[in-house]
Amino acid sequence: SETVTIQPDEIKMVSTGLAVQLGDDEVLKLYDRSSNPVKRGIALINSVGIIDSDYYPQEFKGLFMNISKEPVTISKGQRIMQRVFVKYLTTDDDNANGKRTGGFGSTGEV
């Protein structure tokens, strides 16, 4: 959603300008485009981003690292990630307690 420059060895969150409303049994997976490391010198640093249903209405972002020796500019509108919507099942004894508040890196917080 914006043009961003990432310096060598820098990790930066890259905005998408998008939010997604998911069902309780769905996640959105964010994958790196296969050409990013070789053609652009960037990589989605956490390999696969997972967006849970409680993340909405926040914008989802990609966490990218510049793996080259030169600054890399990602232009507004450039395709750098792929997204896949996935339904999942839970077990009969899935009884997590508490309410998650969502947000980047919120899983496991007390």
N, C-alpha and C positions, 0 to 999 in steps of 0.2 A: 504493500500500500504506500510505500515511500522508498526513495533511493537511499541506500545505506552503504557506507564504505567500512570495510573491516580490515584492520591492520594485520600484518603477519603475526601468527600465533595468538591473535585476539579471538575471544569468544563473544558473540553478540546475539541478542535476541532480535529477530527480524519480524516486524509486524506483517500481518496478512490483511488487516482491516476486516476480517471475517469472524463471526461467532456462529455457533451451531447449537441447535437445541436437539438433544438426544433423548431417547427413551431410557428408562432405568436399566434396561438390559442391553445397552449399546455403548460402544466406545468409537472414537474416531482415531485412527492411526495415521501418523504423519511419517512419510518415508522420504528419504533423500532421492533426488533424481540421479540415476546412475552416471550421468555425464559430469556432475558437479566437481568431483575431485580432479579429474583430468583436464576438463575444458575450462573450469572456472576457478579451481584452486580452493574450493570450499567444501566442507562436509557437515552434514547434520550431526552434531557432536554426540548426541545421545542415541544414535542409530535409528530408533523408532520413538517418536513422540506419541504419548497416549493422552487423549483428551477425554475425560470422564464426563458423565451427564451433568454433574454438579458444577462444571466449569462455566456453563452458560449463566449469564449473558456476556461473560468476558471474551474479549478477542483472543483467539489462539494464535500463537507465535511459534516460529522455528528457532532453535538454538544452534547457530552455525559457528564454525571455526574456520579461520583462514589458515590453510595448511601450506600456502605458498610463501615465497620470500618477498612478495610485493603486495602492496595494498590491493584489495579486490573490491570493486563496486558492484553491488546488486542494484539494478535499475528498477524503478517502480514498474510493476506489471510483469517482471521477468519470472519465468516459471522455474522454481527452485525446489519445490516439494510436490509430492503426490499424496493424496488423502484417500483413505479406504475406511468405509463405515463397516463395523463388525458387530453382530449380535453375539451375545455370550450366554451361557447357562450358569446357574449357581447350584450348589449342593443343598440337600435338604437341611443340613445343619449349619447353613450359612447365616450366622446371627451376629453380625458385626454390631457393636454398640456405639452410640453417639451419633452425632450429625456432622458430616463433613461440610466444610464451608467452601471448598473448591479453591481454585487458583493454582498458579505455577508452583510446583514443588510442595503441594499441600498434603499429599499422601504420607501418612505416618506421623504427622504433627499431632501433638497433644493439646 
